Amino acid sequence: MYANRQTSLITILSSEHGRMRRDQRDIDKRDLQKALKHGTRSCVWGGRYKVEHDGIVFITDSTLRKEITAYPAPLANAPEDRETQEMHRKAKEVLSLKPELCKSHTVLVVDVSGSMLTHDINLHRDRQTAAYTNVALEFVAEQLFNGTANNSDVVSLVEFSSSARVVFKREPARWVLYNKVLNRRDSRPFVDRERHRMRDSSFFQGDSNYLPALKMAEELLAIDFHEDCALSIMFLSDGAPTDAQTNGLTPLAAERQTCARMASIAAKFRENLCIQTIGFGDQFRDFSVLQKMANAAKVSSPETKSDFVYCDKFSHALGSAVSSLVTSLTETRTSLMLGRASKYTKREVASEGDQPGFEDWKFYKIHKHFAAYDPKIKRFLPSSSLPAGSWRKENNAEFNSLVPSPPPFIGISTRKCGEGAERLAFRSFLAQRESHRSFVLGAMIAKETNAVERIQENIEFHRTFFETQNLASHLAKEFNKRLKALPNYDATRTPKIIFLDCSVLVLSDPSAPRGLRGILVEKKLDTDGYEWQKWNDNAGAVDGRVAHIPIDVDHEMAVLRGETSPLGAIAEGDSDEDSEDEDSCDGLEDPFGPAVADGHQSDVKPSDFLQAFTHFSYLFTNKKVMVCDLQGIYNEGMVPPTFELTDPAIHYKSSRREIVFGRTG
């Protein structure tokens, strides 16, 4: 009857309920007209019809002329084959036997009381569908697409109403998990839901008891609680808790118990944990307890990331809240991968940016200058020359005038201009007198410990950094030599890698232990003209992105069966003089691979040279040393363009635990 008529001529009577549903879900009346013309129809309960077209489902009366409701067709599951299911099963088994391999565990705590089936959410048939669809898309799918989650990350689901239950436990982040989340939606046909509603007057009523759900979440998180595992809780409800009625408590007493439980969880898991409480429903609903839970966690453990988000009845707001949790979880996992906080007490030193325009200097007499370290006799070697980094080509005349008598003083800013894992950095200049008017040569950076307990170490604190930077510099020179052997090498355009020369100065300082203060100085890089960058670090990050490597489940299964031994690893700061590796360095004359060797250097990013250098250092030293934490500037004003680097870290292959190249190396 409708097939041959123009879409715009198809008439349909809109009920007030239907108009409201289309309004809420951004469905236009013309969509329904198209569905009636082109869609598929099926007769459902009570003589009504379901019409489906272009991802939208319409329910009409028996005449196909009166609209009853409309909603988008449910999001489809991801395809699963037998291999996908088997790999998921293996990953879950490995993690159950070796929880130490787990890198993150998220517990989703979702309210499934009757009110969650209310039809008032844009683009979704109800609140529950919106919740699980957004979790599946924004938490699971988005991370799988971006590579920020893999089979070393697990998710558990707790649903609660009058009681709580674990729906699934420690499921690895794979597409099987995506489907498990989507399958929690109430997918019953409209007619079946209507029948149930008519039979059960309490369908849209129900308890939402928070306390049992929090108890289960804490028990689940405890399974994977170790120093390298990031933990998170997403607690979602569309209303106030009903624990008071259930347990015969006053509302205030129940609220205090709930907040105390969340505070206890935060205190237990501390910096490993991030929490997101989400209020999802009408603005007149009371979400104050959810907000107080998040605040209680923050007060109990300031290291815990904890936030409350109110999403009203907007699906996109819920999606943003879930994305925010993903960001917090990723940041927490990354910080744990980069290492725990130092055991030392950090020095409190103001930054230059804390008071713009403020500049103050302290002057010290230079007592001794060491320009080298001899590892054979384990001593610094004194020098009468100018400290490293003080001279530039542009002040050549000034340099020549100072060669016979290096300036006796150094001026150091009282405010730090940077801070690393172990050191503070200050701007400094050599000076002829104790006045900033007597500064000579170029600006330098003076570095010293950021730990209160290590100030008394004087120059010994700098020994490790001196050796590390010198070894890195030696390997960079070897790398640069091999660049020249490439067929497409261009002396003016092929980047060069250098590590800054450094000196150690002993200064007279009455306020320091034994009246002496040791600092390391080097050239101040031109960070005004060139951006400071960190191209890789000592935890696997490349160009700012930390490598999040999935579990090799087949290898781990073989280890569990005793068929192979665990793989060896590069250990930070380890030393093993008995470790021998006969692997050769064949092929180092072409460290960039065929793309560069064949004359396509334009396809290579500047960063690629540095990643190649890190790999080169590993092969060149027979896999005993790897230089990383490459940071500094890419100075394109030099010929050839030059990476000027400082503060590297060195990994040293070993079977013993002995610090060789510092806490970060």
N, C-alpha and C positions, 0 to 999 in steps of 0.2 A: 504494500500500500504506500510505503514511503520511498521505495527504492528509486523511483524515477522523478522525484520532486527535487527542486533545488533546496540546498541546505537551509538557506535563509527563509524559505517558505514553510519549513516544518514548524508547526506550532506545538507548544507544550505548556501546560499550566504549571507555574512554579508555586509550590507551597511555601509558607513562611519558613518552615523548618528546612526545606530544601535550599531556599535562597541563602539562609544563614550558613548552611554547610558549605555551599559553593563559595560564599564570601570568605569564610574562614580558610578554605583550602585552595584559594586562588584558582578556582575552576569556573570558567565562563559558561554562560548559558549556551553559547554557540558550540562549546565542546560537547554538550549533551545533544544538540541538534546533529552534529557530525556523527556521534555515536549511534543515534537512531537511524541514520542513513547508511552508515558503513559498518557498524559494529556487529558483534555476535550477541544473540539474545538467548536467554534460558529462563524457563518458568520456574519460579521458586515458591516458597511457602505462602499460603494465603492468596494464591493467584497473582502474586506480584512477579515482576520481571527483573532480571539482572541483565544489564546491557554493558558490554565491555568494548572499549575502543581506545587505542593510542595510550594505553597505560592508565586509563581512568575507568572506574566502575560506577555505574548508576543503578539505583534501585527505583523502579517506577511502579505505578499501580497496574492493575490487570488490563487497563485499556492502553497502556504504553503512552498515555497522554499526561499523566500527573506524576511529577517528580517527588520522590520521598527523601532520598539522600544520595550523596555522591562522595567518592573518595578515590585516591590514586590506587592503582593495582599494587599489591604488596611487592616489595623488593625481592628479586629472585635470588635463590641460593647460588653459591659458586659451584662449578662442576667439581665433582669428586670422583676420581677413579681409584682402583684398588691400590695402586702404587702410592698415591697421595695418602690414603688411609693408613697404609702400612708404615710409611715414614713418620706419620704423626704418632702412631702407636709406639714405634721404637723410641722416638724422642721422649715421649711421656714415660716410658719404662726407664730410660737412662736417667732422667731427672728424678725419678722416684728413688733410684738406687744411689745416685750421686747428686744430692741437692746442692752441693758446693758449685756445680756447674751453672746453676741458675743465676742469671744476671738481673732479672727483675720479676716481681710477683705483684700483680694487681688483683685486689678483691673488689668485685662489683657488688654493691649491696643495693638491691632494688626493691622498692615498695610495690607489692602486687595486690594490695587491697582493692576492693570493688571500685573505688573512685578512680583508679588508674584506667578503667575501661570507659571513662567518660569521653564522648565524641566532641572534643572542642579544640583540636590541634590542627593548625594549617598543614595541609598535604599528608595527613595521617588520619587513619580511621579512629584512633584513640590515643591516650597518653602513653599507654604501655607500648603500643606499636612505635610511637615516636621515640621513646626511650631506647628500645632495643635496636631500632633502625640506626639511630645516631651512634650508638656504641659500636655497632657492627661496622659502620662506614668510617666514622672519625677516629675510633680507637684501634680497630683491628685492620681494616682494609687500607686506610691511609698509611699506617706504619709499615705494612707489608709492601706497599708500593714504593715507599720512600727508603726502605731498608733500615728503618730505625727500630724495627722489632724482628725477631727471628725465633727459632726453636729453643733459644736459651731464655726466652721471656715467657712467663706463664701467667694465666688468668684463671681466677676462680669466680664463681657466681653464687651469691647468697640471695635468696628471695625471702621476703618477710611480709607478714600481715599480722594475724593474732600470734603466730609462732614464726620461727625461722627455719630454713632448711638449705643445705648445700645442694645446689642443682648440679654443678660440675666443679671439679677440683683440679687445679694445677694443669690446665690444658695448655700445651705449647702454642705460641702465636703462629698459626698456620691457617690456611683457608678452611680447614676442618673446624677451627675455633669460630671463624666468621659465621659458618653455617649453624653452629651450635647456638650462637647468640641470636641469630635471626629466627631460629626455630622456637625461641621462647615467646614470640609474639602469639597472641590469641588469634589464630588463623581460621577459626570457625566461620562458616558463612554467616552473612548478616541474619538470615532467617533463623539459624540455630541459636544465635545470641539473643534474638528477640524472643524466641520460645523460652529460653532459660530465664530471661528477665521477667516474663509474664508468670512463670511458675514460681519464681523465688523473689519475694518482695524485698529481701535483704540483699539483692544482687549488688546494688550500688552502696552498700554499707559494709563496714568491716573494720577490724582493728589494725593499727599500725604500731606494733610494739618494737621500739628501737633496741632495747637492751639485749634481747636474745641474738639479734643480728650482729651487734657489735661484738658480743662474746665469740660468735663463730668466726668473724673476720679476724679477730686477734689470734685465735687458734690456728687459722690457716696461714697467716703471715709468719707465725713462729716457725713453721716448717722450713722456710727458706731464709731465715734470718742469719746471715753471715756478713762479714765486713764488706764484701764486694757486691752484695745484692741490694738493688733499689726496690723499695716497697711502696705501694700506694693503695689508698682506699677511695673509691667513688661511692658516696652514700647519697642515694636519690630517693626523695619522697615528695608526694603532692599534698602533704598536710602535716599537722602536728601529731606527736606521738600519743599513744593511748596507754602507755605503761602504768599511769596512775590508776586508771579504772581497773586494769587487769590485776595489778598487785595490791590494790587497796591502799594506795598512797595518796598523799596530797599532791596536786600538780607540781608544787615547788620542790617537794622531796624527790619526785620522779625525775624532774628536770636536773636536779643536782646529781642524782645517781648516773644519769645519762652522760652529763658533762664530765663527771669524775671518771667514768669508764673510758671516754675518748681521751682525756688527759693522761690516763694510765697507759693507754696504747702509745701515745706520742712519747711519753717518758721512756717507754721500753725500747722503742725502735729509733728514736731520736733523728739524727741526720739522714738515716737510711729511708725515712718515711716522708711521703707527701700525701695530703688529705684534701679531698674536694667534697664538700657537702653541697647538694643541689636542691633547691626548692623549685618544683615544677608544677604549677597550677595557678588557680585564681589568685588575684592579688589580695583578696579578702581572707585567704587562708593564713593561718599562723605559722610562720617559718622561723620564729624567734629561737626555738630550741636548736634547729640546724645551725643557725648563726652562732649561738653560744657554744655549741660543740666545737666548731672550728676555732673559735677564740680560746676555748679551754685548752685545746691542743697546742696552740701557739704559746700560751702562757706557761704551760707545763714544760714545753721543750722548744725554745726559740730556734733551735736548729731544724725543726720540722717545718716544712712548707705546708701551710694550712689555710684554706680559703673557703668562704661561703659564696655561692653564686645563685641569684634568683633569676629564673628564666621565664617567669610568667607562663603564658601558654604558647610560646613561640618555639617552633622546632629549631630554627636557625640559632636561637640563643642557647638552646641545649647543646647543639653541635659545637658552638664556640666554647662552652664550658668543658665539654669532653676534650676538645683540642687543647685547651689550657692545661688540663691534667696531663695530657701526653707530653706537652712541653716541660712541665715540672718533673715528670718522671724521667724524661730523657736527660735533663740537666743533672738530676740526682745521680743517675746511672753513670753519666760521663764523669762527674766529680769523683765518684767512687773508683772508677777505672783509672783516673789520674793519680789516685793515692790519697791516703788519709792525711789529716792535718798533722803538722809537725808537733812533736812532743815538747818542743821548746816554747817559752813564753815570748810572744812577739813584742818587739820594742814599739812604743807609741811615739811616732814621729809624724809631724804635720806634713801635708803635701803642698807643693807649689800652688796647685789649683785651689786650695782651701781659702786663700786670701789673695785674689788677683792683684797684681801690681806690687805685692810685697816682695822685697828682696833684702836678705840679710846674709852676711858672710862671717865665717869664723876663720882666723888665720893661724897656721901652725908652722913651726920651723921644721924643715925636712932634716931628719936625723941620719937616715940611711936610704939608699936607693938600690933595689935589687932588680936586675933586668933579665935574670935567667935562674933556672933551678936545675941542679945536677942530681938526677935520681940515683946515681951510683954512690955518691957520698951523702945523699939526702940532705942537701944544703942549698940555700939560696946563694947566688953569686952576686957580690956587690958590683956596682957600676958607678962611674963618675959622669956618665952622659946624661942627656936630658931624658926625662921619663917618657915612655911610649905614649903616643897619642897627642903630645903637646905641640908637635911641629906639623905644619902643613906647607905645601909648596908655595902658597901665596905669601907666607911670611919667611921666605928663604933668607932675606937679608937680616932679619931679626934673629933667626936661628944661628947664623954665622957669628953674630956679635955675642951670643950667649954661650957658644960652645966651650970656651975656656973656663967660664964660671957660671954654672947653672944657677938659676934663681934659688934663693935659700928658703923661700916660703911657698906655701900653697894656700889658696883661699877656697873654702868649701861652703856651699850653700847650707843653711841650717834646715832647709826643707827638702824633702825627698822629691825626686822627679820620676821615680819608678820603684817598683818592688817585685822581686821574684820569689821563688819558693824558699830561698835561703838568704838572699841579700837585698840590701837597700842601695839605691843609686842616688847620687847627688851631683849637681853641676859643680865644676871646679876649674880653677885657673892657677898656673904658676904665677908667683908675684915676687917683685924685687923688695917690697916692703909690706908691712901689715896694713895695707890699704887697697881697696878695690881700684884705685886710680893707678896702681902700679902693676896691674895684670899684664902679662906678656904672653905671646904666642896664642895658640888656639884653645878653645874650650875642651875640657876633658870631662869624663865621668869618673867619679870616685865611688868605689863600692866597698861595703863592709857588711858584717853579719846583721841580720834582722832579729837575732835571738839574744835575749838578755843574758842567758847563761853562757854564751860563747864570746862575749866581748873580750874576756881575759886571754883568749887564745892568740891575740895579736897577729903576727904574720903567719903563724901555722895554719890559721883558718883558711888562708888564701892558697896554700900549697896545692890542694886538690884542684882548685879552679885553674891555677896556673898550669899545672900538668895537663889538665883536660883540654884547655884552649890550645896549648902548644902541640899536643898530639893531633887534635883536629886540624890545626894549621898545616902540620906536616902531611896529613892525608889529603888535604885540599890541594896542596902543591903537586902531589903525585897524580891526583885526578886531573888537574889542569894540564899536566904534561901529556896525559893520554888523550885529552880533547884535541890536542894538536895533530894527533895521528888520524883523526877522522877525515874521510875524503872531502867533506864539505866544510872543513874548518876555515873560518874567516877571522883573522887576527883582530879585526876592528869590530866585529859584530857578535862573535861567539862569546857568550857570557863567561866570566871568570869568577871563581869562588875564593874569597879570602876570609880568614878569621883575624880579628883585630889583635895587634900586638899589645901586650900589657906589661906593666911594671908594678912592683910592690914597694910602697914607701912606708918607712917607719917615721912617725911624727912625734914630736915632743908635745905631750898633752898632760898637764898636771892632774886633770880629772880622770884620766884613764888608769887602769891597773899598772903599777910599776912606772907610771908617768910616761908610758909610751903607747901609741895608737898605730895599728897597722891598717893600711888601706891598699886596695888594688886600683890602679888607674889605667884608663885606655881612652882612645879618641872618642869624642862625642860625635855620633852619627848625625847626618843632616836630615833630621826627621821633619824639618819644616818644608824641605823641598821634595822629600820622598817618604812615602807611607811606611811606617813600621809594620812589619808582617811577621807572622809565625807560620812557616811553611810545613813543618811537621813537629811533633813533640815526642816525648819519651813514653807515651802510652798508646801509640799507633795512630794518632790523628794526622791527617794529611789535608793541607789547606783548610784547617779549621774544623774538619769533620773527623770525629773519632771513629775508627773502624770498629764496628760491632759485628763480630764474627760468629756465625752460627756454630752449633755443636756438630762435629762430624760423628753422627750417630753410629755409623757402621764401625768406625774405629773404636768408639767407646764401648760398643757391644762386644767387639773382639777382645778388648782389654778386660771387660767383665767376665768373659768366658775363659780368660787366661791364654788367649791365642797370640797376643802381642803385648809389648810393654808400652807404657805411656811415652809420648814423644818428648825429646829433650827440648829445652827452651833457653832463650837468652834471658839471663837474670840480671836485674839492675844491681850495680855495685858489687857483683860477685867477682871472686878471683880464684883461679884454679891453675896453678903452675904446671900441674901434671896433665892438664887437658891438651890433647894433641889432635889435630885434624889435618889430614893429608890432602884435603881437597885443594885443587889448584885454582888459579885465577884466570884460567883460559877464557878468552873472549872479552877481556876488559878493554881492549882497544876499541870496542864498539859498545859502550855502555848504554846507548840509547836504542839499540835495536836497528832493524833494517830501515825504518822510516827515515832516520837521520842519516844513516850510512849511504842511503841511495840519493841523498841530496834534497831531502824534503824537510829541512830544519824549520821551515816556516810553520809546519804542523805541530811543532813542539812548543809548549808553553814554557815561560821562564821557570815556573815551579818544577817542571819535569827534570831540569838539570839538578836541582837539589835532591829530589827523590832518588835520582840516579846516583848522586854522590853518597847518600846514605847506604844504598845497596852496594856501591863500590867499596866503601869502607869495610863492609862486612866480608866481602869476597877477598879483598886485598890483604886482610889480616888473617886469612885462613879461617874465617867465620868465628873469630874470637872477640872482635870489637865491632861495634856498630855506632856511628856518630849520628845523633838525632837531636831533637829540640832545636832545629835550625831556625834562627830568628835574627832579624836585623832589617836592612833596607836593600832594595835593588836599585843601585845608583846608575841610572841611564846616562848621567852626565859624564861618566868616565869612559875612557876608550881603552879596552872594550868595556861594555856595560858590566858592572861588577856587583856581585852579591857581597856586601860587607856584613859579616855575621859576628855574633858574640854570644856568650853564655850557652855553649852547646852542652849536651848531656851525652855520656858514653855508656852503652850497655856492654857488659863483659861476660862472655860465656863461662859458666862455672858450675861445679857441683857443690861448692862450699859457699857459705854466706859470709863474705868479708868485704867491707866497704873499700872500694878502690877509687872510684871517680865521683864521690859525693852522694848525698841522699837522693838527688834527682838523676843520677847516672848509673 
